[in-house]
Amino acid sequence: MVSERETEQKNRWFTAGGLLGAILASSCCIVPLVLFFMGISGAWIGNLTVLEPYQPLFIAMSIGFIGAGFWLVYFKPKEQCVDGSYCSQPKSGRVLKSVLWLSTALVAIAVAFPFLVPMLLY
């Protein structure tokens, strides 16, 4: 039987993997645009487009991690928590859910970005 600590570690790993994948998936297109709007510029920002051929791989990786994270957080049957244990603290679950939803939004923007750019430029 898997302990609650091991389950929380899995949740964290899948959430971190999903967030990293989402950042990598958006690194070729969205990250340079965000950095430009923040006033950060430089020739090195153009080098981020080198990652564009790997974007489908990053998107697939992040969807896998995010899907596993959502399954662990929302759909996996919950074990009984002992009072005072880690799983009885609702704050830990809120942070994981927030990061999962943020990662999902980043991946959705990265997927939709090539289709939205022509509409924004006209």
N, C-alpha and C positions, 0 to 999 in steps of 0.2 A: 504494500500500500504506500502511496506517495504521501509524504508529510506536507503540511501546509507551507513550510519554509521552502521546500523544493518547488511547490506549485508557484509560490510568489517569485522565486528565482526564474522559473520558466517564463512567467508573465513579463518580468523585467527584460529578459533576453529577447523575447519576441517583440516587445515594444521598442527596445533600443534598435533592433535590426530593422524594424519597419520605419523608424525615424531616420536612420542612416540611409536606408534605401530610398526614402522619399527625398532626402537632401541630394543624394547622388542623381536621382532621376530628374531633379529640377536644376542641376548644376550647369547644364549647357545653355539653358534658355532663361529660366526665371531668376536664378541667382545673380547673373550679370545685370539684369534689368533692375532688380531690387537694389543692388549695390550702386548702380548709376543714380537711381532716384534718391538714395541716401547721401549722395554727393561724393561717393568714393569712386575714383576713376583711376585709370592707368592702363598701360598697354597689356598688362598681364591679365586683365579681365577678358580680353579677346582670346586668350589661350584656353579659357574654359570651354570653348566650342569644340575643342579636341575630344571631349567626352561625349559628343552627340551620337556617334555610332553605337555607343554602349547604352544609350538611354532605354531601348526596349529590354535589355537584360536587367538594368537597374529597376525598371518598373515591374518586371516579373518577380524579381527578388523581393521587392518591397510589398507587392501584393501577397506573396506567400507568407511573409512575416506578419503582415497586418492581419491577414485572414486567420492565421494561427493564434495571434494575440486576441482577436475578437472572440474566437471560439473559446479560449481559455477564460477570458474575462466574463463573457455573457452567457455562453451556452453549456459549458462543462458543469456537470452536477456539483453543487457545493457540498463540502464536508462540514460537519458540525464544528463550530468554533468554541473554544474554551474561553471564558471571560478572562480578559487581560492578555490574550494571545495576539499575535500580529494580525491575523485575519479578522479579528473583531474590531479593528480600527478602520472606519470607513474612509479616512483620509487617504490611505494608501491606494485604495481602489479608484478614487476620484482622479488622482494624478495619472495613473496608468490609462484610464479611460480618456482623459484629456489629451495625452500624448498620442494615443491611438487615433483619435478623431483628427488631431492636427496632422498626423502623418497621412491619413486618408485624404484630407483636403489638399495637401501638397501634391500627392500623386495624381489626384483628379485634375488639379491645375496643370501639372506637367503633361498629362495626356491631352488635355483640351487646348493647351497653349498654341500648338501649330495651327489649329483650326480657328482660333480666336484672333490671331495676329492679323490676317488679311482684313477682317472686319474692323479692327481698330485702326488700321492705317488708311482706310478710305473715308 
